[in-house]
Amino acid sequence: MQINWPQGIDTTIFLQQYWQQKPLLIKQAFPGFESPIDENELAGLTLDSDANSRYMECVDGHEWRMTHGPFADDFYDGVSGNQWSILVSDVEKLLPDFRRYLEPFRFIPDWRIDDLMISYAPVGGSVGAHVDQYDVFLLQAAGQREWQIETTPRQRAGESANASISLLADFKSDNTMQLEAGDMLYLPPQFAHHGIAKADPCMTWSIGFRAPSVDEMLPSVISYLLEGIPQPARFTDAKRNEIDTPGLIDEQDLQGLRSLIRQACQTDDKQLDIAIGRYLTESLNTEPQEEKHTKWKALPPTLHANSTCTFAYQIIDKEAVLFANGEAYPVTVSLAKALCNDRKIDSKQIPEEDKDTVLSLYNRHALAGDNDL
């Protein structure tokens, strides 16, 4: 699969003129596209305890409610009307075969690709007007959907129609687009949009892109940096002067505390880069699998990157550092490129110095054989 760009646009032009700048409608981005999953199968996924699923409903024409899955087998027996939608995120992690649908978007680094979300709505259904903080490609997989968008990015979120779901009460569309199966709409961050199902079955695939904020990164990055401090420094105040204001944090103490924090935060680019790489590949799986104890001779002939795992690498001082599930591994450049760019390796061609790392990755479920997928 590859994106069928509009006439006069290619990947380079898209990145220079549209990416994070303005919306783009791509008619028949994937000509003849047929969804490999239907609305009943999608609803079935919302019953799965491993799925990240939601049900959104508009009650009385104005009040929005969101319910998180997994849902009971009889959940949909009580669903009526058409003012509702179901959404399943991280589909490519839940169903590994769906990762191939992310391949056309790998002109953006893998660490930036967040997930594939699939939504379904009956005719007239929606999830309400909202703003995303990240780039998204909205691929119409089945049926028709009307997208109403604001063609000017918002500088602030605007008035919310629902405090818990962050929907917009002050949405004012100035452009409307009709998408059919195979059409795709690209939206940068901060462009408000509202999608309404026009023909059943209306299924939309959202390829979302990760954009970490400082407050999200700092806790993990600092935690990783602290791991490298053999014995953390501690505040000391030998031979201090007697005071008569015990409630005051005075300037002398503040100087000592500021110095302590600044010294802890001082790091070179290499240490900081490794901490960032670990953060960007942290596993979203909150329930780690039990480590296996496979021996080298029992490794499958072909190893694939686990669909739940983000792989990335850096070249530091002409040597490679591989990142997987929030861990850093020094490896050969050839292994790093194969695992991260191709997401598979031949176990018989692995350099001797990489074998311990590969075996560790397999036993920690970051790598899998054909029979493990």
Backbone hydrogen bonds in HBPLUS format (Angstrom, degrees):
<---DONOR---> <-ACCEPTOR-->    atom                        ^
c    i                          cat <-CA-CA->   ^        H-A-AA   ^      H-
h    n   atom  resd res      DA  || num        DHA   H-A  angle D-A-AA Bond
n    s   type  num  typ     dist DA aas  dist angle  dist       angle   num
A0004-ASN N   A0029-ALA O   2.85 MM  25  4.54 155.5  1.91 128.9 135.6     1
A0009-ILE N   A0006-PRO O   3.03 MM   3  5.62 150.4  2.12 144.9 144.0     2
A0014-PHE N   A0010-ASP O   2.85 MM   4  6.05 161.5  1.89 158.2 164.4     3
A0015-LEU N   A0011-THR O   2.98 MM   4  6.20 164.3  2.01 152.8 156.0     4
A0016-GLN N   A0012-THR O   3.06 MM   4  6.26 153.4  2.13 146.7 154.3     5
A0017-GLN N   A0013-ILE O   2.84 MM   4  5.80 152.7  1.91 153.5 159.5     6
A0018-TYR N   A0014-PHE O   2.81 MM   4  5.09 152.5  1.88 140.5 145.5     7
A0019-TRP N   A0014-PHE O   2.95 MM   5  6.17 159.6  2.00 151.5 154.9     8
A0021-GLN N   A0018-TYR O   2.73 MM   3  4.96 157.8  1.78 140.3 135.5     9
A0022-LYS N   A0018-TYR O   3.06 MM   4  5.05 159.3  2.10 130.6 135.3    10
A0024-LEU N   A0186-TYR O   3.10 MM 162  5.13 152.0  2.18 134.5 139.4    11
A0186-TYR N   A0024-LEU O   2.84 MM 162  5.13 173.6  1.85 152.3 154.5    12
A0026-ILE N   A0184-MET O   2.71 MM 158  5.11 168.9  1.72 174.9 174.5    13
A0184-MET N   A0026-ILE O   3.01 MM 158  5.11 150.4  2.10 131.8 140.8    14
A0029-ALA N   A0182-GLY O   2.82 MM 153  5.78 114.6  2.25 138.9 147.7    15
A0030-PHE N   A0182-GLY O   3.09 MM 152  4.78 161.7  2.13 136.6 141.5    16
A0033-PHE N   A0030-PHE O   3.09 MM   3  5.55 135.2  2.30 146.9 141.9    17
A0042-LEU N   A0038-ASP O   2.94 MM   4  6.22 156.1  2.00 153.4 161.1    18
A0043-ALA N   A0039-GLU O   2.94 MM   4  6.10 157.4  2.00 140.1 146.1    19
A0044-GLY N   A0040-ASN O   2.94 MM   4  6.18 143.2  2.08 136.2 146.8    20
A0045-LEU N   A0041-GLU O   3.08 MM   4  6.45 139.5  2.25 140.7 150.6    21
A0045-LEU N   A0042-LEU O   3.01 MM   3  5.14 124.7  2.33  97.5 111.6    22
A0046-THR N   A0043-ALA O   3.11 MM   3  5.29 130.2  2.37  98.1 110.9    23
A0047-LEU N   A0044-GLY O   3.12 MM   3  5.51 158.7  2.17 109.1 115.8    24
A0048-ASP N   A0045-LEU O   2.93 MM   3  5.22 157.4  1.98 111.0 118.5    25
A0071-PHE N   A0046-THR O   2.95 MM  25  6.11 154.3  2.02 136.1 144.5    26
A0051-ALA N   A0048-ASP O   3.12 MM   3  5.39 158.0  2.17 108.5 115.3    27
A0089-SER N   A0052-ASN O   2.83 MM  37  5.36 164.9  1.85 168.8 165.6    28
A0069-GLY N   A0053-SER O   2.95 MM  16  5.08 171.3  1.96 126.4 128.3    29
A0054-ARG N   A0087-LEU O   2.85 MM  33  5.23 149.9  1.94 151.7 157.6    30
A0087-LEU N   A0054-ARG O   2.94 MM  33  5.23 160.7  1.98 149.4 151.9    31
A0055-TYR N   A0067-THR O   2.78 MM  12  5.13 149.1  1.88 149.4 159.4    32
A0067-THR N   A0055-TYR O   2.84 MM  12  5.13 160.5  1.88 149.1 155.8    33
A0056-MET N   A0085-SER O   2.89 MM  29  5.26 166.1  1.91 154.1 158.7    34
A0085-SER N   A0056-MET O   2.83 MM  29  5.26 145.6  1.95 149.6 156.5    35
A0057-GLU N   A0065-ARG O   2.92 MM   8  5.33 159.1  1.96 153.5 159.8    36
A0065-ARG N   A0057-GLU O   2.83 MM   8  5.33 154.9  1.89 155.1 163.5    37
A0058-CYS N   A0083-GLN O   2.87 MM  25  5.39 164.3  1.89 153.8 157.3    38
A0059-VAL N   A0063-GLU O   2.58 MM   4  5.01 171.5  1.58 158.3 156.1    39
A0062-HIS N   A0059-VAL O   3.22 MM   3  6.12 165.3  2.24 128.6 128.0    40
A0063-GLU N   A0059-VAL O   2.99 MM   4  5.01 152.3  2.07 163.6 155.0    41
A0075-PHE N   A0072-ALA O   2.99 MM   3  5.16 165.7  2.01 117.3 118.4    42
A0077-ASP N   A0074-ASP O   3.07 MM   3  5.35 151.7  2.16 108.1 117.0    43
A0078-GLY N   A0075-PHE O   3.42 MM   3  6.26 159.4  2.47 117.5 120.7    44
A0079-VAL N   A0076-TYR O   3.21 MM   3  5.02 165.1  2.23 100.5 104.9    45
A0086-ILE N   A0120-TYR O   3.02 MM  34  5.44 157.1  2.07 151.2 158.6    46
A0120-TYR N   A0086-ILE O   2.94 MM  34  5.44 153.2  2.01 151.9 159.4    47
A0088-VAL N   A0118-ILE O   2.90 MM  30  5.40 156.9  1.96 150.4 158.0    48
A0118-ILE N   A0088-VAL O   2.94 MM  30  5.40 156.8  1.99 150.8 152.5    49
A0093-LYS N   A0090-ASP O   3.07 MM   3  5.36 143.9  2.20 104.4 115.0    50
A0094-LEU N   A0090-ASP O   3.11 MM   4  6.45 149.2  2.21 148.1 157.3    51
A0091-VAL N   A0116-LEU O   2.98 MM  25  5.59 163.8  2.01 165.8 161.3    52
A0095-LEU N   A0091-VAL O   2.69 MM   4  5.76 163.9  1.71 159.8 164.0    53
A0098-PHE N   A0095-LEU O   2.88 MM   3  5.81 162.2  1.91 134.9 139.7    54
A0099-ARG N   A0096-PRO O   3.05 MM   3  5.62 166.5  2.07 118.2 122.6    55
A0101-TYR N   A0098-PHE O   3.03 MM   3  5.60 153.7  2.10 113.5 120.8    56
A0102-LEU N   A0099-ARG O   2.95 MM   3  5.47 163.3  1.97 116.1 121.5    57
A0103-GLU N   A0100-ARG O   3.22 MM   3  5.34 155.0  2.28 102.0 109.4    58
A0105-PHE N   A0102-LEU O   2.97 MM   3  5.56 155.0  2.04 119.2 127.2    59
A0106-ARG N   A0103-GLU O   3.13 MM   3  5.43 165.8  2.15 122.3 121.4    60
A0108-ILE N   A0105-PHE O   3.25 MM   3  6.21 158.4  2.30 121.2 124.7    61
A0112-ARG N   A0109-PRO O   2.94 MM   3  5.56 149.4  2.03 117.1 126.0    62
A0113-ILE N   A0110-ASP O   3.01 MM   3  5.28 139.1  2.18 105.7 117.1    63
A0210-ARG N   A0112-ARG O   2.42 MM  98  4.80 143.4  1.54 146.9 155.1    64
A0114-ASP N   A0208-GLY O   2.85 MM  94  5.46 155.0  1.91 137.8 143.1    65
A0208-GLY N   A0115-ASP O   3.13 MM  93  5.68 150.8  2.22 159.0 165.3    66
A0117-MET N   A0206-SER O   2.90 MM  89  5.00 169.8  1.91 145.6 148.9    67
A0206-SER N   A0117-MET O   2.70 MM  89  5.00 168.6  1.72 156.0 160.0    68
A0119-SER N   A0204-THR O   2.92 MM  85  5.36 160.2  1.96 153.0 159.6    69
A0204-THR N   A0119-SER O   3.03 MM  85  5.36 150.4  2.12 139.0 148.4    70
A0121-ALA N   A0202-CYS O   3.13 MM  81  5.64 147.9  2.24 149.3 158.7    71
A0125-GLY N   A0122-PRO O   2.76 MM   3  5.25 160.6  1.79 144.8 147.5    72
A0124-GLY N   A0197-ALA O   2.77 MM  73  5.07 164.3  1.80 130.6 135.8    73
A0197-ALA N   A0125-GLY O   3.00 MM  72  5.41 167.9  2.01 155.9 159.8    74
A0168-LEU N   A0129-ALA O   2.85 MM  39  5.47 164.7  1.87 142.7 146.8    75
A0130-HIS N   A0193-HIS O   3.06 MM  63  5.79 159.2  2.11 154.4 156.6    76
A0193-HIS N   A0130-HIS O   3.00 MM  63  5.79 157.3  2.05 158.1 163.4    77
A0190-GLN N   A0132-ASP O   2.98 MM  58  5.84 171.4  1.99 175.9 175.7    78
A0209-PHE N   A0135-ASP O   3.01 MM  74  5.34 144.6  2.14 164.1 159.3    79
A0136-VAL N   A0187-LEU O   3.02 MM  51  5.49 155.2  2.09 155.3 162.6    80
A0187-LEU N   A0136-VAL O   2.92 MM  51  5.49 164.3  1.95 164.3 169.5    81
A0137-PHE N   A0207-ILE O   3.05 MM  70  5.13 157.0  2.11 134.4 140.8    82
A0207-ILE N   A0137-PHE O   2.91 MM  70  5.13 165.7  1.93 152.6 155.9    83
A0138-LEU N   A0185-LEU O   2.74 MM  47  5.03 168.7  1.76 148.5 152.6    84
A0185-LEU N   A0138-LEU O   2.94 MM  47  5.03 156.4  1.99 130.4 136.3    85
A0139-LEU N   A0205-TRP O   2.76 MM  66  4.98 154.6  1.82 161.2 160.4    86
A0205-TRP N   A0139-LEU O   2.77 MM  66  4.98 172.4  1.77 157.7 158.3    87
A0140-GLN N   A0183-ASP O   2.92 MM  43  5.60 168.5  1.93 161.3 165.2    88
A0182-GLY N   A0140-GLN O   2.86 MM  42  5.74 160.9  1.89 167.6 162.1    89
A0141-ALA N   A0203-MET O   2.87 MM  62  5.44 148.0  1.98 147.5 155.9    90
A0142-ALA N   A0203-MET O   3.26 MM  61  5.04 146.9  2.38 140.8 137.4    91
A0203-MET N   A0142-ALA O   3.01 MM  61  5.04 159.9  2.06 125.8 131.1    92
A0144-GLN N   A0199-ALA O   3.41 MM  55  4.88 155.8  2.47 118.5 121.2    93
A0198-LYS N   A0144-GLN O   2.86 MM  54  5.15 176.9  1.86 135.3 135.8    94
A0145-ARG N   A0179-LEU O   3.04 MM  34  5.39 155.3  2.11 146.3 154.0    95
A0179-LEU N   A0145-ARG O   2.92 MM  34  5.39 174.5  1.92 157.9 159.5    96
A0146-GLU N   A0196-ILE O   2.83 MM  50  5.16 168.9  1.84 153.3 152.3    97
A0196-ILE N   A0146-GLU O   2.84 MM  50  5.16 156.4  1.90 145.8 153.8    98
A0147-TRP N   A0177-MET O   2.77 MM  30  5.16 165.9  1.79 157.9 161.8    99
A0177-MET N   A0147-TRP O   2.83 MM  30  5.16 157.1  1.89 144.7 152.6   100
A0148-GLN N   A0194-HIS O   2.86 MM  46  5.13 172.6  1.87 151.4 153.2   101
A0194-HIS N   A0148-GLN O   2.82 MM  46  5.13 143.6  1.95 150.9 160.3   102
A0149-ILE N   A0175-ASN O   2.91 MM  26  5.47 166.5  1.93 158.6 163.0   103
A0174-ASP N   A0149-ILE O   3.03 MM  25  6.37 160.7  2.07 148.9 149.3   104
A0150-GLU N   A0192-ALA O   3.02 MM  42  5.44 157.3  2.07 151.6 150.4   105
A0154-ARG N   A0190-GLN O   2.79 MM  36  5.27 166.7  1.81 148.6 149.2   106
A0169-ALA N   A0159-GLU O   2.83 MM  10  5.48 172.2  1.84 142.0 143.5   107
A0161-ALA N   A0167-LEU O   2.55 MM   6  5.18 156.5  1.60 127.7 136.7   108
A0165-ILE N   A0162-ASN O   3.30 MM   3  5.53 140.0  2.47 103.7 114.0   109
A0166-SER N   A0162-ASN O   2.90 MM   4  5.63 136.4  2.10 157.3 164.1   110
A0183-ASP N   A0180-GLU O   2.85 MM   3  5.57 165.9  1.87 150.2 153.4   111
A0216-GLU N   A0213-SER O   3.02 MM   3  5.24 132.6  2.25 101.6 114.9   112
A0217-MET N   A0213-SER O   3.01 MM   4  6.33 156.3  2.06 155.5 162.4   113
A0218-LEU N   A0214-VAL O   2.91 MM   4  5.88 176.0  1.91 162.4 163.5   114
A0221-VAL N   A0217-MET O   2.97 MM   4  6.01 178.3  1.97 166.6 167.0   115
A0222-ILE N   A0218-LEU O   2.86 MM   4  5.81 171.7  1.86 159.1 161.8   116
A0223-SER N   A0219-PRO O   3.01 MM   4  6.08 151.9  2.10 137.9 146.4   117
A0224-TYR N   A0220-SER O   2.90 MM   4  6.19 156.6  1.95 153.7 159.3   118
A0225-LEU N   A0221-VAL O   2.94 MM   4  6.21 155.6  2.00 148.5 155.7   119
A0226-LEU N   A0222-ILE O   2.89 MM   4  6.10 153.2  1.96 149.8 156.7   120
A0227-GLU N   A0223-SER O   3.25 MM   4  6.54 133.8  2.48 137.3 148.3   121
A0227-GLU N   A0224-TYR O   3.18 MM   3  5.25 133.6  2.41  95.1 107.4   122
A0228-GLY N   A0225-LEU O   3.04 MM   3  5.56 146.8  2.15 109.8 118.7   123
A0229-ILE N   A0226-LEU O   3.07 MM   3  5.27 164.4  2.09 108.9 113.9   124
A0248-LEU N   A0245-THR O   3.06 MM   3  5.69 170.5  2.07 126.3 129.3   125
A0254-LEU N   A0250-ASP O   2.97 MM   4  6.24 160.0  2.01 152.8 159.4   126
A0255-GLN N   A0251-GLU O   2.89 MM   4  6.06 154.8  1.96 148.9 154.8   127
A0256-GLY N   A0252-GLN O   3.23 MM   4  6.53 156.1  2.29 143.2 148.8   128
A0257-LEU N   A0253-ASP O   2.93 MM   4  6.22 159.2  1.97 153.7 159.4   129
A0258-ARG N   A0254-LEU O   2.78 MM   4  5.88 164.4  1.81 154.2 158.8   130
A0259-SER N   A0255-GLN O   3.01 MM   4  6.07 159.9  2.05 143.1 148.9   131
A0260-LEU N   A0256-GLY O   3.05 MM   4  6.21 148.4  2.15 139.0 147.6   132
A0261-ILE N   A0257-LEU O   3.08 MM   4  6.34 160.4  2.12 150.6 154.3   133
A0262-ARG N   A0258-ARG O   2.90 MM   4  6.10 167.0  1.91 155.5 159.5   134
A0263-GLN N   A0259-SER O   2.95 MM   4  6.03 158.1  2.00 145.7 151.3   135
A0264-ALA N   A0260-LEU O   3.17 MM   4  6.36 151.3  2.25 139.3 146.8   136
A0265-CYS N   A0261-ILE O   3.04 MM   4  6.30 142.4  2.18 146.3 156.5   137
A0266-GLN N   A0262-ARG O   3.11 MM   4  6.26 122.2  2.46 139.9 153.4   138
A0266-GLN N   A0263-GLN O   3.35 MM   3  5.26 146.5  2.47  94.4 103.7   139
A0272-LEU N   A0268-ASP O   3.10 MM   4  6.35 166.0  2.12 156.6 161.0   140
A0273-ASP N   A0269-ASP O   2.74 MM   4  5.82 160.9  1.77 153.1 158.6   141
A0274-ILE N   A0270-LYS O   3.03 MM   4  6.22 158.7  2.08 148.9 154.0   142
A0275-ALA N   A0271-GLN O   3.03 MM   4  6.26 157.0  2.08 144.8 151.3   143
A0276-ILE N   A0272-LEU O   2.92 MM   4  6.18 155.0  1.98 150.6 157.4   144
A0277-GLY N   A0273-ASP O   2.88 MM   4  6.13 159.0  1.93 148.1 154.1   145
A0278-ARG N   A0274-ILE O   2.95 MM   4  6.19 153.5  2.02 148.3 154.9   146
A0279-TYR N   A0275-ALA O   3.05 MM   4  6.29 155.7  2.11 143.5 150.0   147
A0280-LEU N   A0276-ILE O   2.93 MM   4  6.19 162.9  1.96 157.0 160.9   148
A0281-THR N   A0278-ARG O   3.33 MM   3  5.41 143.5  2.47  97.9 107.9   149
A0282-GLU N   A0279-TYR O   3.23 MM   3  5.31 169.8  2.24 110.8 111.6   150
A0326-GLY N   A0281-THR O   3.00 MM  45  5.01 118.6  2.39  95.2 101.4   151
A0292-LYS N   A0363-ASN O   2.79 MM  71  4.46 163.1  1.82 136.7 138.4   152
A0298-ALA N   A0295-LYS O   2.99 MM   3  5.48 146.2  2.11 112.7 122.8   153
A0299-LEU N   A0296-TRP O   3.12 MM   3  5.49 169.4  2.13 117.4 119.2   154
A0347-SER N   A0301-PRO O   2.89 MM  46  5.28 153.3  1.96 140.6 147.4   155
A0303-LEU N   A0345-ILE O   2.91 MM  42  5.35 171.4  1.92 160.7 163.6   156
A0345-ILE N   A0303-LEU O   2.86 MM  42  5.35 149.7  1.95 148.8 158.3   157
A0304-HIS N   A0368-ALA O   2.73 MM  64  5.23 170.9  1.73 156.3 159.2   158
A0368-ALA N   A0304-HIS O   2.83 MM  64  5.23 151.0  1.91 147.0 156.3   159
A0305-ALA N   A0343-ARG O   2.96 MM  38  5.08 160.6  1.99 134.3 132.9   160
A0306-ASN N   A0366-ALA O   2.82 MM  60  5.23 169.9  1.83 147.3 143.9   161
A0309-CYS N   A0306-ASN O   2.97 MM   3  5.30 163.0  2.00 115.5 121.0   162
A0312-ALA N   A0323-PHE O   3.16 MM  11  5.21 150.1  2.25 141.4 145.1   163
A0323-PHE N   A0312-ALA O   2.76 MM  11  5.21 162.3  1.79 166.3 161.2   164
A0314-GLN N   A0321-VAL O   3.02 MM   7  5.34 149.8  2.11 143.4 152.9   165
A0321-VAL N   A0314-GLN O   2.92 MM   7  5.34 152.1  2.00 152.3 158.0   166
A0316-ILE N   A0319-GLU O   2.68 MM   3  5.25 152.6  1.76 169.5 164.6   167
A0319-GLU N   A0316-ILE O   2.97 MM   3  5.25 158.5  2.02 110.8 117.9   168
A0331-VAL N   A0320-ALA O   3.17 MM  11  5.58 161.5  2.20 132.1 137.9   169
A0322-LEU N   A0329-TYR O   2.69 MM   7  4.96 168.8  1.70 156.5 153.3   170
A0329-TYR N   A0322-LEU O   2.71 MM   7  4.96 149.4  1.80 147.2 156.1   171
A0324-ALA N   A0327-GLU O   3.07 MM   3  5.44 153.3  2.14 143.3 151.6   172
A0327-GLU N   A0324-ALA O   3.02 MM   3  5.44 154.3  2.08 115.1 122.9   173
A0336-ALA N   A0332-THR O   3.12 MM   4  6.39 168.2  2.13 154.0 157.4   174
A0337-LYS N   A0333-VAL O   2.97 MM   4  6.16 165.6  1.99 155.3 158.4   175
A0338-ALA N   A0334-SER O   3.08 MM   4  6.20 161.9  2.11 144.6 149.8   176
A0339-LEU N   A0335-LEU O   2.93 MM   4  6.06 175.2  1.93 160.8 161.9   177
A0340-CYS N   A0336-ALA O   3.01 MM   4  5.97 163.8  2.04 148.2 153.4   178
A0341-ASN N   A0337-LYS O   2.84 MM   4  5.46 155.6  1.90 140.2 148.0   179
A0342-ASP N   A0338-ALA O   3.02 MM   4  5.14 140.2  2.19 120.5 132.7   180
A0343-ARG N   A0338-ALA O   3.06 MM   5  6.38 118.1  2.46 142.3 156.3   181
A0343-ARG N   A0339-LEU O   3.10 MM   4  4.43 123.4  2.43  98.8 112.0   182
A0349-GLN N   A0346-ASP O   2.98 MM   3  5.54 160.3  2.02 118.6 124.8   183
A0354-ASP N   A0351-PRO O   2.93 MM   3  5.44 156.4  1.98 116.2 124.0   184
A0355-LYS N   A0352-GLU O   3.26 MM   3  5.46 160.4  2.31 107.9 113.7   185
A0358-VAL N   A0354-ASP O   2.97 MM   4  6.22 167.4  1.99 162.8 166.5   186
A0359-LEU N   A0355-LYS O   2.93 MM   4  6.07 165.5  1.95 153.4 157.4   187
A0360-SER N   A0356-ASP O   2.98 MM   4  6.11 155.6  2.04 142.0 149.0   188
A0361-LEU N   A0357-THR O   2.87 MM   4  6.15 158.2  1.92 153.2 159.0   189
A0362-TYR N   A0358-VAL O   2.95 MM   4  6.20 153.2  2.03 148.8 156.0   190
A0363-ASN N   A0359-LEU O   2.95 MM   4  6.17 163.9  1.97 151.1 155.4   191
A0364-ARG N   A0360-SER O   2.94 MM   4  6.09 130.3  2.19 140.4 153.6   192
A0366-ALA N   A0361-LEU O   2.86 MM   5  5.13 141.6  2.01 164.8 161.9   193
A0367-LEU N   A0361-LEU O   3.26 MM   6  5.70 145.7  2.39 117.5 115.3   194
A0365-HIS N   A0362-TYR O   3.05 MM   3  5.10 161.0  2.08 108.9 111.4   195
A0372-ASP N   A0369-GLY O   2.95 MM   3  5.11 148.0  2.06 104.6 114.9   196
